[in-house]
Every structure is written in C-alpha cells, then in structure tokens.
Amino acid sequence: MKRVKWLAGSWPLSMRQLAQRIRADVFAPEGMSGFLVTRVRENSIEARFIEKIVSEETITDPFENEIRFERISYIETAFRFSDEFPEVELRNAPRSIGPFSSRVSQICSFEAGWTNLNVDVLMWADNVQEQIGNKIVIDRAHVKDVVFDEAVNFEATLSGTRDVRPSMKALLGERQHTLDKLHFSVNSGARVVRVQISADGSMQAPSDIPDELVLAIRQALPRKRAAAGPIRSIRAHE
C-alpha cells in the first residue's frame, strides 16, 4: 500500500538553501538521526529523515539464564518539499512524525510552517479526471455529520459496482454534510487502479500505482488551502 499526505506550507528559504541545511544534517551510520537526500531541483527537495531506535531486550533460556541483547531498528519519513502548492508531501510516513517535524523546524530557525489541508474531495476527483483525460468511477464514498433533523445526525458509506454519485445525491438531498473520503477506479495503462482520497489531503493506493498517476493526483489538488501555521506533530495518516 502506498500512502501519501499533502500539506500546505511556507518556507523562509529557497529550496537550494534548505537543501544545503538538510545535507549538513546528514544521517551517519554512527548517528541516531539525520537526513539522506535523494534529489534536489530548483523548486523541490526529495529526501528521507531517519531515526535509529536502540533498545535492550532480555530473554530467558530453558535453564533460567537471562540473555540480554541490543536491538536496532529504523524509522523513516520520506518526504518532498516544494516552493509550489502543495509544499509538503509525506510518503508512507510513520503515524507520529514529531521528531521529523521538530528537526525541520530547527533547520528552518523556527520560521517555517505547515498545516493540514481541507479539500473538497469531489472537486479533487473531478480535477484528477481532467488531469489524466480518462473517466474515473467513484464506487465508494463516506459521508459524516449528515443533519437528519435538529437532534439527529448520521454517517453513511455508499458503495457499488457503478458510480455512486447519483445515489449519494438522492440520499443527501439538501442536507448539510461532510464528504470525508472517496474511492475511485481509473484505467491506467492496461489495468484498473483503485485509489482512496480524503478531505485531509491524503491518498491511499496500491504500492505499484504508476508515478505519473500519483503526480496527476498531486497536481489535481484544489488550490484552496489553509494558511500555514507553525510546524507541529501532525498525524501522517489515520
């Protein structure tokens, strides 16, 4: 599964200057954390932030002898920074990105900021269709906070073997609601790819989704965005 989350951001430096600072904080074999840069372009940086986790574990053998050993693991946060919207892209990030966001904040002298998006997913899906030039089929949708009456709200998931938009319109009518997630299917090459997009600007898709489709989904994000606030420990996915 490939998970991508996009956020709005602002940078106090150019991408070249930011890349220099990231490269100066390189992850070394003997270090506990740092960055490994994959690619730097005039308007974007692709890199990984790596944390080394060292713990001691104890096991007891059948003769009640304790054996202690050191276990080493690594947590990676792959990302793309850009000076164009969306400025932050997190790829298959861990659930907590606190150490990563804190380090980026330090590198930027606490002058950078980013925040979650609040996306109209129907508009996003329409934009994807326009970007790729192929029809998409929305076969699953989740709505929440649907106002039934003054005292009752409900949420619902609509799924089917055809596009659910007409059924969703019939169910909701003029009721106030929040469209939270959509699943759509699209032909990509010789196969059908199924993608989930969410109102927080995130996407889930098969791990072998073509890179050009991910690019189209990113470029299709509606331009309406929230103002970037101070970097904080945003959850990378739900």
C-alpha positions in Angstrom: 0.0 0.0 0.0 1.3 3.5 -0.9 0.2 6.3 1.4 0.8 9.9 0.6 -0.3 13.0 2.5 0.0 16.6 1.2 0.1 19.7 3.4 0.2 23.4 2.9 3.5 25.0 3.9 5.7 28.1 3.8 9.4 28.3 3.8 11.8 31.1 4.9 14.5 29.8 2.5 14.8 28.8 -1.2 14.8 25.1 -1.9 18.5 25.2 -2.7 19.3 26.9 0.7 17.0 24.5 2.5 18.7 21.5 0.8 22.1 22.8 2.0 20.9 22.8 5.6 19.3 19.4 5.2 22.6 18.0 3.7 24.5 19.4 6.7 22.4 17.3 9.0 23.2 14.0 7.2 22.4 10.6 8.8 25.6 8.8 9.5 26.0 5.1 10.5 27.1 6.0 14.0 24.4 8.7 14.4 21.0 8.5 15.9 19.1 10.6 13.4 19.5 12.7 10.3 18.6 13.1 6.6 19.5 11.4 3.4 18.9 13.5 0.3 17.6 11.7 -2.8 17.2 14.6 -5.3 17.4 18.4 -5.3 15.8 20.5 -8.0 15.4 24.3 -8.3 11.9 24.2 -6.7 11.8 20.9 -4.8 13.7 18.5 -2.5 13.2 14.8 -2.1 14.8 13.1 0.9 14.3 10.8 3.9 14.6 11.5 7.6 15.9 8.5 9.5 15.7 7.8 13.2 17.7 5.0 14.8 16.0 3.2 17.7 18.2 1.3 20.1 16.6 -0.9 22.7 17.8 -3.7 25.0 15.8 -6.9 25.2 16.1 -9.7 27.6 15.1 -13.4 27.1 15.3 -16.3 29.4 16.5 -19.6 28.2 15.1 -23.0 29.4 17.7 -23.1 32.2 16.5 -19.7 33.5 19.6 -17.9 32.3 18.9 -14.3 31.2 20.4 -13.2 27.9 20.5 -9.6 27.1 20.9 -8.2 23.6 20.7 -5.0 21.8 18.0 -4.5 19.1 18.4 -1.8 16.5 15.5 -0.6 14.3 15.0 2.4 12.0 12.0 4.7 11.4 12.0 6.5 8.0 10.0 9.5 6.9 10.2 10.0 3.2 9.2 13.5 2.0 9.2 16.0 -0.8 9.4 19.8 -0.1 8.4 22.3 -2.8 8.1 26.0 -3.1 4.8 25.4 -5.0 1.5 24.1 -3.6 1.3 21.6 -2.1 4.6 22.5 -0.4 4.9 19.3 1.8 4.4 15.7 0.7 4.9 12.8 3.1 5.2 9.3 1.7 4.4 6.2 3.7 5.2 8.2 6.8 5.0 6.7 10.3 1.9 7.5 12.4 3.9 10.0 14.5 6.2 12.5 12.7 7.1 14.5 15.8 10.9 14.0 15.7 10.9 14.8 11.9 8.8 17.9 12.2 10.8 19.2 15.1 14.1 18.7 13.2 12.7 20.5 10.1 11.6 23.4 12.4 15.0 23.7 13.9 16.7 23.6 10.5 14.4 26.5 9.4 15.2 28.5 12.5 11.5 28.0 13.6 10.3 30.2 10.7 8.7 27.6 8.5 5.2 26.3 8.9 2.8 23.8 7.5 -0.8 22.6 8.2 -3.4 20.1 7.2 -5.4 20.7 4.1 -9.2 20.7 4.0 -10.1 19.5 0.5 -13.3 19.2 -1.4 -12.8 15.6 -2.5 -15.5 15.8 -5.2 -13.7 18.7 -6.8 -10.4 16.8 -6.4 -11.8 13.7 -8.1 -13.1 15.9 -11.0 -9.7 17.5 -11.3 -8.0 14.1 -11.4 -10.2 13.1 -14.3 -9.4 16.3 -16.1 -5.6 15.8 -15.5 -5.4 12.3 -16.8 -8.0 12.6 -19.6 -9.7 9.3 -18.5 -13.1 8.8 -16.9 -13.0 7.9 -13.3 -15.7 5.9 -11.5 -16.4 6.8 -7.8 -17.5 3.5 -6.4 -17.4 4.2 -2.7 -18.0 7.4 -0.7 -18.1 8.1 3.1 -20.2 11.0 4.4 -20.4 12.1 8.0 -22.1 14.8 10.1 -25.2 14.4 7.9 -28.0 16.5 9.5 -31.2 14.4 9.7 -33.1 16.8 12.0 -32.3 19.1 14.9 -31.5 16.3 17.2 -30.1 13.6 14.9 -27.0 13.3 12.7 -25.8 10.3 10.9 -22.9 9.0 8.7 -23.0 6.6 5.8 -20.8 4.7 3.4 -22.1 4.2 -0.1 -20.5 1.5 -2.3 -21.5 -0.1 -5.5 -20.4 -1.6 -8.8 -21.2 1.7 -10.6 -20.6 5.4 -9.8 -22.3 6.2 -6.5 -22.7 10.0 -7.1 -26.3 9.9 -8.3 -27.2 7.7 -5.3 -25.4 9.9 -2.9 -27.2 13.0 -4.3 -30.5 11.2 -3.8 -29.7 10.2 -0.2 -28.4 13.5 0.9 -30.6 15.9 -0.9 -30.1 19.4 0.6 -28.9 18.1 3.9 -25.8 19.6 5.5 -23.0 17.0 5.5 -19.2 16.4 5.2 -17.9 14.3 2.4 -14.9 12.6 4.1 -13.5 10.0 1.7 -13.9 8.8 -1.9 -12.7 5.7 -3.6 -12.4 5.9 -7.4 -11.3 3.5 -10.1 -9.4 4.6 -13.2 -7.8 2.9 -16.2 -4.0 3.3 -16.1 -2.3 1.6 -18.9 -3.6 -2.0 -19.2 -5.1 -2.2 -15.8 -7.6 -0.6 -13.4 -6.1 1.2 -10.4 -8.3 1.9 -7.3 -7.5 5.0 -5.2 -8.8 6.5 -2.0 -8.6 10.2 -1.5 -9.5 12.0 1.8 -10.5 15.5 2.8 -7.3 16.0 4.7 -5.3 15.9 1.5 -4.2 12.2 1.7 -4.2 9.3 -0.7 -4.0 5.6 -0.4 -3.4 3.3 -3.4 -1.7 0.0 -4.3 2.1 0.1 -3.9 2.6 -0.3 -7.6 0.5 2.7 -8.6 2.2 4.4 -11.6 4.3 7.5 -10.6 2.6 9.5 -13.3 -0.8 8.9 -11.7 0.4 10.0 -8.3 1.8 13.1 -9.9 -1.6 13.8 -11.6 -3.4 13.3 -8.2 -1.0 15.8 -6.6 -1.4 18.3 -9.4 -5.2 17.9 -9.2 -5.4 19.1 -5.6 -7.8 22.1 -5.4 -5.9 25.2 -4.9 -8.0 26.5 -2.0 -5.8 26.0 1.1 -5.5 26.8 4.7 -2.9 29.3 5.9 0.3 27.5 7.1 0.8 27.6 10.9 3.9 26.6 13.0 5.2 23.2 12.3 3.7 20.7 14.7 3.3 17.0 15.1 0.6 16.4 12.5 -0.5 12.8 12.3 0.7 11.4 9.0 -2.3 9.2 8.4 -5.5 7.9 10.1 
